[in-house]
């Protein structure tokens, strides 16, 4: 590909180079034999790192990149295909085979994800669960062990509890992440391969002590994989020591509740191994992202920082006001949250404490009555799973996104039957939405169903 360069801006003229032409490797992509990366210099603000990534222009000079929708790619010389399949030529020199392997539009999104998380490379997948399962299948083999947090998204918990032991012979030991001695004791050297947790737990909003957990794991030769879906921009696990960061891009990064996607962010060597033609789970299991989806997401990432700041600003305002009303509120931005001081010490400046809060109504019936009023009486938000949407989304976690867990597992994870998870949106004005919340709460008080802290 011939390129016109201006700092980090690259304009493609779509001219295929000869196979011997030397191309700049600042692409954050990998081939089987070539892993020459320019490691990103971490910027304190993730938004600054994103702004420093290469801007991909369109085929005819458009300010937006073109979508490479092809499933397969042609070659100019017969010998080139053999050289591509042997790993001698690859995407780092603009040679593509098949979009299940690498696609230029998806790779561009991968560069943005790597910049966002401050990692050497990233690969984008068809869903968050495909990203999680692919990483764990790469790092663990039959007979080996994962140590994981007790408080996880229900789908991840089911993967670790049921699927991996049955299908792969990989077991998981669940621990209380706040008990560092318990974490240390659960790791069996030589057998435990991964310490897995969420930077901010779903749905209980416990904040992981990423630096200390990484120290414990690395002292025992264990890789650390962190799901940062709840806190993009807010927390940067790789900067704090994590080896791999995974995302459900469907949530905050998408922001529109209209896309399913995931990402694996980590070292070039890891992404390279996961894309290996013979053994790589990303290559062989095929959780391929559609390039049209990658294009959509690439257009949304530039304003992620603005969206996250508003999500977090409103969540803090609502949590503070809800607490003053006597509600039992869980939010890391409140000073009485057990991880408040930790969160302040490890979070990125000016991004707040996350866009999710929980209100514990103690019973599922009370939770459902509150959500019903908030949606159908005052239009404060919508009863729906997921998060990161511009409207507030509400769900009773125990009977929805954590329903894969049994009662004992929920109790150990700290999930009350009446725990209402709220992903705070930013539509309307703050005062308008708060008035709607107060109106619903007043209606609930009139029916003597309000439980206060």
Backbone torsions as a table, in degrees:
resi	resn	phi	psi	omega
1	UNK	NA	123.8	176.4
2	UNK	-83.4	142.4	-169.5
3	UNK	-134.0	143.0	171.3
4	UNK	-104.2	121.1	-170.4
5	UNK	-106.9	141.2	172.0
6	UNK	-150.5	97.9	-173.8
7	UNK	59.1	-118.9	-178.9
8	UNK	-95.7	6.6	-178.5
9	UNK	-91.0	131.6	179.1
10	UNK	-125.4	124.4	177.5
11	UNK	-107.1	116.6	-178.8
12	UNK	-85.4	134.3	172.1
13	UNK	-105.7	10.1	173.0
14	UNK	58.4	30.0	176.1
15	UNK	-97.2	120.3	-179.0
16	UNK	-70.8	125.9	178.4
17	UNK	-78.1	168.6	170.9
18	UNK	-72.0	160.0	-175.3
19	UNK	-67.9	-13.7	-179.7
20	UNK	-96.9	-5.1	-178.2
21	UNK	-70.3	138.6	-179.5
22	UNK	-88.9	127.7	-177.5
23	UNK	-116.5	144.5	176.1
24	UNK	-58.3	137.5	-175.2
25	UNK	-97.5	11.2	179.6
26	UNK	-78.0	61.1	-176.8
27	UNK	-116.8	-14.7	-175.0
28	UNK	52.9	46.6	174.7
29	UNK	-132.6	166.5	-174.4
30	UNK	-134.7	152.1	167.8
31	UNK	-127.7	175.7	-172.3
32	UNK	-60.7	-41.1	-174.7
33	UNK	-108.7	-19.1	-176.1
34	UNK	-107.1	116.3	178.4
35	UNK	-129.6	46.4	179.5
36	UNK	-86.8	100.7	-176.6
37	UNK	-111.6	150.3	167.4
38	UNK	-97.3	104.9	-175.5
39	UNK	-65.3	129.1	-178.7
40	UNK	-62.3	139.5	172.3
41	UNK	-84.8	121.0	-173.3
42	UNK	-67.4	129.9	172.9
43	UNK	-97.4	141.6	-178.8
44	UNK	-59.5	-39.1	177.5
45	UNK	-97.1	120.3	179.2
46	UNK	-56.6	-29.5	179.4
47	UNK	-63.2	-35.4	178.3
48	UNK	-68.2	-39.0	177.6
49	UNK	-63.9	-40.6	177.8
50	UNK	-64.3	-39.7	-179.4
51	UNK	-66.3	-23.1	-179.2
52	UNK	-89.4	-2.4	176.8
53	UNK	-74.2	157.4	-179.0
54	UNK	-61.6	135.0	175.3
55	UNK	-93.0	121.7	-179.0
56	UNK	-93.4	116.8	177.5
57	UNK	-87.0	167.3	179.3
58	UNK	-76.7	168.8	-176.1
59	UNK	-58.5	-34.2	-177.7
60	UNK	-108.5	22.5	178.1
61	UNK	91.1	9.8	177.9
62	UNK	-63.1	150.1	-179.2
63	UNK	-69.0	-22.9	173.9
64	UNK	-100.0	145.1	-179.2
65	UNK	-64.8	157.3	174.7
66	UNK	-81.1	155.2	177.0
67	UNK	-94.6	123.2	175.3
68	UNK	-92.0	94.6	-173.3
69	UNK	-89.7	1.4	-176.7
70	UNK	-70.5	140.7	173.6
71	UNK	-82.9	-31.8	-178.3
72	UNK	-132.3	160.2	-171.8
73	UNK	-129.8	141.2	-178.5
74	UNK	-86.2	162.5	174.4
75	UNK	-124.1	156.8	-177.1
76	UNK	-91.8	-23.2	-177.8
77	UNK	-130.6	141.1	-177.2
78	UNK	-56.9	-37.4	-176.3
79	UNK	-71.2	-19.6	-176.8
80	UNK	-61.8	-38.3	-178.1
81	UNK	-63.1	-42.2	177.1
82	UNK	-60.7	-42.0	-178.9
83	UNK	-67.1	-32.5	176.7
84	UNK	-69.4	-44.7	-178.1
85	UNK	-69.9	-24.2	176.1
86	UNK	-81.3	-10.4	-179.8
87	UNK	93.2	-0.6	-178.6
88	UNK	-69.7	-36.5	178.2
89	UNK	-120.6	141.3	-178.4
90	UNK	-157.3	-167.3	-175.1
91	UNK	-60.2	-26.8	179.3
92	UNK	-65.4	-15.4	176.6
93	UNK	-121.9	23.6	174.4
94	UNK	67.8	34.0	174.0
95	UNK	-113.8	119.2	-177.3
96	UNK	-121.7	145.2	-177.9
97	UNK	-103.4	-55.8	-168.8
98	UNK	-160.0	141.2	-170.9
99	UNK	-71.8	-12.8	170.5
100	UNK	-69.7	-25.0	179.0
101	UNK	-84.5	-73.4	175.9
102	UNK	-141.1	146.4	176.6
103	UNK	-135.8	134.8	-175.5
104	UNK	-57.8	-39.1	-178.2
105	UNK	-70.0	-40.0	178.0
106	UNK	-68.5	-37.3	178.6
107	UNK	-63.8	-34.7	178.0
108	UNK	-62.6	-42.6	175.7
109	UNK	-62.9	-38.0	177.3
110	UNK	-59.6	-38.6	177.0
111	UNK	-61.7	-39.8	178.6
112	UNK	-67.3	-40.2	179.2
113	UNK	-65.9	-38.3	177.0
114	UNK	-64.1	-40.6	178.1
115	UNK	-65.7	-42.5	179.8
116	UNK	-57.9	-43.9	-176.0
117	UNK	-95.2	-4.0	179.0
118	UNK	69.7	34.9	178.7
119	UNK	-109.1	168.3	-177.4
120	UNK	-71.4	-33.1	-176.4
121	UNK	-152.8	168.0	175.0
122	UNK	-155.8	150.8	176.3
123	UNK	-131.9	131.8	-176.4
124	UNK	-98.9	139.8	-172.2
125	UNK	-123.5	179.0	-174.8
126	UNK	-76.6	-17.0	179.3
127	UNK	-162.9	164.3	176.2
128	UNK	-65.4	-40.4	-179.8
129	UNK	-65.3	-33.8	177.7
130	UNK	-68.5	-33.3	176.6
131	UNK	-66.2	-46.1	-179.3
132	UNK	-63.4	-50.5	-176.4
133	UNK	-65.2	-37.4	-179.9
134	UNK	-65.2	-41.6	178.9
135	UNK	-63.0	-47.1	-177.2
136	UNK	-66.5	-36.4	177.1
137	UNK	-69.3	-27.6	176.9
138	UNK	-74.0	-39.7	-172.9
139	UNK	-88.5	-18.6	-176.4
140	UNK	-124.6	146.7	176.1
141	UNK	-122.4	171.2	-179.8
142	UNK	-54.6	134.4	179.7
143	UNK	91.1	-6.7	-179.4
144	UNK	-98.5	174.0	-166.8
145	UNK	-131.5	148.3	172.9
146	UNK	-117.2	138.3	169.3
147	UNK	-105.1	126.8	-173.8
148	UNK	-137.4	158.1	176.7
149	UNK	-65.8	146.3	175.9
150	UNK	-68.4	-28.8	-175.2
151	UNK	-102.7	100.4	-177.6
152	UNK	-138.4	161.4	170.3
153	UNK	-52.1	139.5	-174.7
154	UNK	-57.2	-38.1	179.0
155	UNK	-65.1	-40.2	177.2
156	UNK	-66.4	-41.6	179.0
157	UNK	-60.8	-41.0	178.7
158	UNK	-66.3	-39.5	177.2
159	UNK	-58.3	-46.3	-176.6
160	UNK	-74.8	-36.1	-174.4
161	UNK	-82.1	-37.5	-170.8
162	UNK	-115.8	-53.0	-171.6
163	UNK	-71.0	-52.8	-175.4
164	UNK	-62.3	-41.3	176.1
165	UNK	-63.6	-41.7	-176.7
166	UNK	-71.8	-48.1	-172.5
167	UNK	-87.9	-25.4	-171.1
168	UNK	-127.7	-8.3	-178.0
169	UNK	70.0	25.2	178.1
170	UNK	-104.4	122.4	-176.4
171	UNK	-102.7	161.5	179.1
172	UNK	-131.3	136.3	172.7
173	UNK	-106.6	120.6	-178.2
174	UNK	-93.2	138.7	-175.6
175	UNK	-135.5	162.6	170.7
176	UNK	-86.1	111.8	-174.7
177	UNK	-62.4	-26.7	179.7
178	UNK	-73.0	-18.4	177.9
179	UNK	-94.4	89.4	-174.3
180	UNK	-64.3	-31.1	177.3
181	UNK	-68.5	-35.6	176.6
182	UNK	-65.1	-41.0	177.9
183	UNK	-62.2	-47.1	-178.6
184	UNK	-61.7	-42.3	-178.3
185	UNK	-69.7	-25.5	-178.1
186	UNK	-78.1	-21.6	-178.3
187	UNK	-78.6	120.8	178.0
188	UNK	-103.2	111.5	-177.1
189	UNK	-60.7	133.5	-179.4
190	UNK	90.8	-20.8	-179.8
191	UNK	-114.6	-42.2	177.6
192	UNK	-76.4	126.2	-176.8
193	UNK	-109.3	-25.2	-173.6
194	UNK	-138.8	137.7	164.8
195	UNK	-105.3	118.9	-173.1
196	UNK	-120.2	131.7	176.2
197	UNK	-160.0	169.4	175.8
198	UNK	-99.5	139.4	-178.8
199	UNK	-59.2	-39.0	172.6
200	UNK	-132.3	119.3	-166.4
201	UNK	-72.8	146.0	178.2
202	UNK	-102.9	116.3	6.2
203	UNK	-107.9	5.3	-167.0
204	UNK	-79.6	-8.7	175.3
205	UNK	61.5	32.9	169.4
206	UNK	-76.3	136.4	-177.9
207	UNK	-98.5	126.2	-177.6
208	UNK	-77.0	137.6	174.0
209	UNK	-80.1	76.9	-171.2
210	UNK	-56.1	-48.3	-178.4
211	UNK	-59.2	-43.8	-177.0
212	UNK	-72.6	-39.0	177.5
213	UNK	-64.2	-38.4	177.6
214	UNK	-66.0	-39.6	178.9
215	UNK	-61.3	-45.9	179.9
216	UNK	-60.7	-47.0	-178.2
217	UNK	-65.6	-46.9	-176.7
218	UNK	-66.9	-31.4	176.2
219	UNK	-61.6	-23.8	-179.3
220	UNK	-108.8	13.3	176.0
221	UNK	72.7	28.4	-176.1
222	UNK	-108.3	138.7	177.9
223	UNK	-79.4	146.5	179.7
224	UNK	-111.2	122.5	177.6
225	UNK	-116.0	125.7	-176.0
226	UNK	-122.6	129.5	172.9
227	UNK	-88.2	115.4	-176.5
228	UNK	-107.5	23.8	-176.4
229	UNK	-58.2	-38.3	-176.5
230	UNK	-76.5	-14.1	-170.0
231	UNK	-142.0	44.1	175.0
232	UNK	-62.6	144.1	-176.3
233	UNK	74.4	-39.1	-176.2
234	UNK	-72.6	-46.8	178.5
235	UNK	-122.5	147.7	179.0
236	UNK	-127.7	83.2	-173.4
237	UNK	-57.4	-37.2	-178.7
238	UNK	-64.6	-38.7	177.7
239	UNK	-64.8	-26.3	-178.7
240	UNK	-91.0	-0.3	174.1
241	UNK	123.1	-9.3	-178.2
242	UNK	-66.6	145.7	179.4
243	UNK	-81.8	-37.6	-177.1
244	UNK	-136.2	139.3	174.3
245	UNK	-121.6	129.4	177.5
246	UNK	-115.0	155.2	-178.8
247	UNK	-139.5	145.9	156.5
248	UNK	-94.0	101.7	-178.9
249	UNK	-67.8	-14.4	-179.9
250	UNK	-57.9	-22.6	-170.6
251	UNK	-90.1	-113.0	-174.2
252	UNK	-62.0	-40.2	-174.6
253	UNK	-64.6	-39.8	173.1
254	UNK	-71.1	-55.5	176.1
255	UNK	78.8	-6.7	-174.4
256	UNK	-113.9	-0.1	-178.5
257	UNK	53.2	33.9	-177.2
258	UNK	-130.1	5.7	-175.7
259	UNK	-137.8	139.5	171.2
260	UNK	-108.9	124.3	-176.9
261	UNK	-164.2	160.9	178.8
262	UNK	-145.3	175.2	179.5
263	UNK	-153.4	147.4	172.1
264	UNK	-117.2	121.8	-179.4
265	UNK	-118.7	128.3	-179.0
266	UNK	-177.7	-156.3	-179.3
267	UNK	-70.5	151.2	177.2
268	UNK	-58.7	-38.3	-178.9
269	UNK	-63.1	-35.7	178.7
270	UNK	-68.5	-50.2	179.8
271	UNK	-60.0	-40.6	177.5
272	UNK	-57.1	-46.8	-178.2
273	UNK	-68.6	-33.7	179.7
274	UNK	-72.3	-17.7	178.1
275	UNK	-103.8	10.5	179.9
276	UNK	-59.7	135.1	-175.4
277	UNK	-62.9	-23.8	-173.9
278	UNK	-103.6	-31.2	-173.5
279	UNK	-134.2	-3.6	-174.2
280	UNK	-74.7	126.5	-179.2
281	UNK	-65.2	-33.3	177.2
282	UNK	-67.0	-37.2	-179.7
283	UNK	-73.5	-45.3	-169.7
284	UNK	-88.3	-28.2	178.4
285	UNK	-88.4	-19.7	170.3
286	UNK	70.3	40.1	175.9
287	UNK	-79.8	64.1	-167.9
288	UNK	-80.8	133.5	175.1
289	UNK	-82.3	136.3	175.1
290	UNK	-69.2	130.2	-179.4
291	UNK	-60.2	-27.6	177.2
292	UNK	-68.5	-34.6	174.4
293	UNK	-67.8	-42.4	179.5
294	UNK	-60.3	-39.6	178.0
295	UNK	-62.6	-47.3	179.0
296	UNK	-55.6	-46.4	-177.4
297	UNK	-68.4	-36.3	178.6
298	UNK	-62.3	-28.8	178.6
299	UNK	-79.6	-16.5	-177.1
300	UNK	-97.1	-27.3	-177.2
301	UNK	-60.1	-37.3	-178.4
302	UNK	-57.6	-27.5	178.9
303	UNK	-106.7	16.6	177.0
304	UNK	-60.5	-40.9	-177.1
305	UNK	-62.4	-40.2	179.2
306	UNK	-66.3	-41.9	179.7
307	UNK	-65.3	-43.8	-178.8
308	UNK	-63.3	-40.6	179.9
309	UNK	-62.3	-37.5	179.8
310	UNK	-75.3	-39.9	173.9
311	UNK	-54.0	-49.0	-174.5
312	UNK	-69.7	-39.0	179.3
313	UNK	-60.9	-45.9	-178.8
314	UNK	-70.7	-37.4	178.9
315	UNK	-61.0	-43.0	178.5
316	UNK	-64.2	-43.5	180.0
317	UNK	-61.7	-46.3	-179.0
318	UNK	-66.5	-44.5	-179.0
319	UNK	-60.3	-42.2	179.6
320	UNK	-63.5	-44.0	-179.6
321	UNK	-70.1	-39.4	178.4
322	UNK	-61.8	-41.1	180.0
323	UNK	-63.6	-40.1	179.1
324	UNK	-64.5	-26.8	177.1
325	UNK	-79.1	-5.5	177.8
326	UNK	95.7	6.7	178.8
327	UNK	-76.1	153.6	176.0
328	UNK	-85.9	100.6	-172.7
329	UNK	-110.9	137.3	175.0
330	UNK	-114.6	117.6	179.2
331	UNK	-160.7	127.0	-176.6
332	UNK	-61.2	-18.1	179.3
333	UNK	-78.2	-12.7	177.2
334	UNK	-83.0	139.3	-173.9
335	UNK	-64.9	-23.3	-179.9
336	UNK	-86.5	-1.4	175.3
337	UNK	-69.5	133.7	-175.1
338	UNK	-60.6	-19.6	-178.9
339	UNK	-110.0	15.8	-176.2
340	UNK	-59.8	-48.4	-178.6
341	UNK	-64.9	-42.3	177.2
342	UNK	-59.3	-46.6	-179.1
343	UNK	-58.7	-43.4	179.3
344	UNK	-61.8	-33.6	-174.4
345	UNK	-80.8	-23.4	-175.2
346	UNK	-114.5	-7.5	-176.8
347	UNK	-82.7	159.0	177.1
348	UNK	-75.9	140.8	-174.3
349	UNK	-60.7	138.3	172.9
350	UNK	74.9	9.4	178.7
351	UNK	-105.6	1.5	174.9
352	UNK	74.9	-148.7	-169.5
353	UNK	-124.8	21.2	179.0
354	UNK	101.7	159.3	-175.4
355	UNK	-101.9	13.4	-177.4
356	UNK	-121.3	137.9	172.2
357	UNK	-132.6	161.3	177.2
358	UNK	-125.4	141.7	172.5
359	UNK	-117.7	121.2	-178.3
360	UNK	-92.5	108.2	178.8
361	UNK	-92.4	2.3	173.7
362	UNK	74.8	-40.4	177.8
363	UNK	-124.2	152.8	179.8
364	UNK	-63.1	-35.3	-179.3
365	UNK	-62.7	-46.9	178.9
366	UNK	-64.2	-40.1	178.6
367	UNK	-59.7	-45.5	-178.5
368	UNK	-65.9	-38.0	178.7
369	UNK	-65.1	-41.1	178.3
370	UNK	-63.1	-48.8	-178.7
371	UNK	-63.1	-37.2	179.0
372	UNK	-61.9	-43.2	178.3
373	UNK	-66.6	-41.9	-178.0
374	UNK	-64.7	-33.9	178.8
375	UNK	-87.6	-51.9	-167.3
376	UNK	-93.7	-15.1	-179.7
377	UNK	-105.3	-40.0	-176.5
378	UNK	-120.3	-9.5	-180.0
379	UNK	62.2	35.0	176.1
380	UNK	-67.8	-38.3	-177.4
381	UNK	-162.8	-172.4	-176.3
382	UNK	-119.0	139.2	173.5
383	UNK	-79.5	104.1	-178.0
384	UNK	-163.0	151.3	173.8
385	UNK	-80.0	-177.9	-177.6
386	UNK	79.0	-176.4	-173.8
387	UNK	-161.3	168.3	176.6
388	UNK	86.7	7.5	-179.7
389	UNK	-81.8	160.7	-179.9
390	UNK	-74.4	-18.3	170.1
391	UNK	-95.5	153.0	176.1
392	UNK	-70.8	130.8	178.6
393	UNK	-111.8	136.9	-176.1
394	UNK	-129.4	140.8	174.7
395	UNK	-153.5	150.9	173.3
396	UNK	-89.1	104.6	-166.9
397	UNK	-59.3	-41.4	-175.1
398	UNK	-60.5	-30.9	-178.8
399	UNK	-105.4	9.9	-179.4
400	UNK	-133.1	-96.4	-172.1
401	UNK	-71.1	-11.4	175.1
402	UNK	-115.1	15.9	-175.5
403	UNK	-68.7	-16.1	177.8
404	UNK	-68.8	-17.9	-178.9
405	UNK	-89.1	145.1	175.6
406	UNK	-80.9	174.8	-173.9
407	UNK	-60.1	-40.2	-179.7
408	UNK	-66.0	-41.8	179.5
409	UNK	-65.0	-38.8	177.1
410	UNK	-64.9	-41.1	179.8
411	UNK	-63.3	-43.3	178.3
412	UNK	-64.3	-33.2	179.6
413	UNK	-80.3	-9.6	-179.9
414	UNK	81.9	26.3	-178.6
415	UNK	-97.3	106.6	178.6
416	UNK	-72.6	150.4	177.2
417	UNK	-59.8	-26.0	-177.7
418	UNK	-106.3	21.4	-177.5
419	UNK	-75.9	116.6	178.7
420	UNK	-100.6	115.5	176.7
421	UNK	-89.9	128.3	179.0
422	UNK	-120.0	117.8	170.5
423	UNK	-90.9	107.6	-170.5
424	UNK	-77.3	125.9	179.4
425	UNK	-90.1	-176.6	-179.1
426	UNK	-129.9	13.6	176.6
427	UNK	-75.9	153.9	-176.5
428	UNK	68.9	-177.7	176.4
429	UNK	-91.9	158.7	179.6
430	UNK	-59.5	-46.5	-177.3
431	UNK	-67.4	-36.4	176.9
432	UNK	-60.1	-48.9	-179.0
433	UNK	-67.4	-37.9	179.4
434	UNK	-64.5	-39.3	176.9
435	UNK	-59.8	-37.6	178.0
436	UNK	-66.7	-38.4	178.6
437	UNK	-65.2	-46.5	-179.0
438	UNK	-61.8	-38.1	179.8
439	UNK	-63.1	-42.9	178.6
440	UNK	-66.7	-39.0	-179.3
441	UNK	-66.0	-39.3	178.2
442	UNK	-62.7	-40.9	177.6
443	UNK	-63.0	-39.0	178.6
444	UNK	-67.1	-39.0	177.9
445	UNK	-63.6	-38.4	179.8
446	UNK	-60.8	-28.3	-179.9
447	UNK	-95.1	9.4	177.1
448	UNK	57.5	35.2	-179.7
449	UNK	-111.9	3.9	-177.1
450	UNK	-84.0	125.2	175.2
451	UNK	-102.0	125.3	179.4
452	UNK	-107.9	156.7	-178.2
453	UNK	-73.7	NA	NA
